[in-house]
Amino acid sequence: MSVLAPFASVPERSRGRRHPQAPDLHRNEFQRDRDRIVHSTAFRRLVYKTQVFLNHEGDLFRTRLTHSLEVAQLARSIARRLGLHEDLCEAISLAHDLGHTPFGHAGQEALDEAYRAASPDAGGFEHNLQSLRVVDHLEERYPDHPGLNLCFETREGILKHCSRRHALALEQEEPGGVGRRFLERTQPSLEAQLANLADSIAYNAHDVDDGVRAGLLEYEQLLEVPLLARLHASATARHPSLGGRRLLYALLRGLIEQLVDDTVASTHAAIATHGATSPEEVRRLPPLVCMDPRTVEAVHELQVFLRERLYRHPRVWQTTRAAQQVIRELFTAYLAQPEEMPAEHRERIPQAQAVVDYVAGMTDRFALREHARIFGPGSVDALLG
């Protein structure tokens, strides 16, 4: 651990856990959180949850697990240069997708739609809120409390986004807790802000890689994006004979290096401008972990390119629609016939929330097996084709 800056989170001054526990003799509180997350059931399931490409489509595409590991690596590297607490950044990064559905964003959208139709007053499905629910309630690893009983700082970092409706419900359950900042419009710790930005850096880079590997993007198409064209020119200037996958990796390394360096420089400048001198002061200031506005615009152009050329590619769109059908039909089936779920799920109330918990916790392949079990063999041929 490098020397901490005065505005970094410090485990000894943590706001604590919902269920008090004695300190560990060998690990700080944020390290304990990281270890609990890594040993959780929900973390292991991430290896079989979709990032963009379904798990069965190839062994080398990113999953939610490998994505989370890449986010954690980036967050730790940047935290070291900013003097932030690396262990807290790592814990947040590893846990940020624990509540994500099978089949990536397609599954999330379908589950939200089905939940809103079944329970209009519930406020829909938010995967950040579900990640918090996983670590607070659904993990069953300890005899004297539900969930993983993580520190406040880790929990608030997991809850990146939250609607006002859900924030009010959290505030009622835990006055002054992780929902409060969404009502008061204050900021989380710099470590939480950094984990959020590292998430964006990671998926922008690895979605380009996976898109080319899948044959859905040609390398030449990447040069339509001004940022990638500049990085290509820089890579070929240094290595004129480079081609193939090595050239792609040189471009992606350049992309990550540029975004990381920009984040460090821009964040240092924002902290100096606002005069942040403590973790408490950070919460009352605008977001400080940031990129230069010109870089933000360049990244936006890349994201538009990925949305149009990759995420809406006919092959991806075909599996997206089939995946959404699987989620919708599973939700409807379990809601109508709770006995199709394991006892520990069907006994929870309200029933619609129990179904959400069960479906959101599934891996891609388990969801496909369950759909085939309930609706018959061949029911997901379109998805697997």
Summary of the structure (lengths in Angstrom):
residues: 385
radius of gyration: 21.5
end to end distance: 48.1
largest distance: 64.1
contacts: 1290
relative contact order: 0.13
helix: 66%
strand: 1%
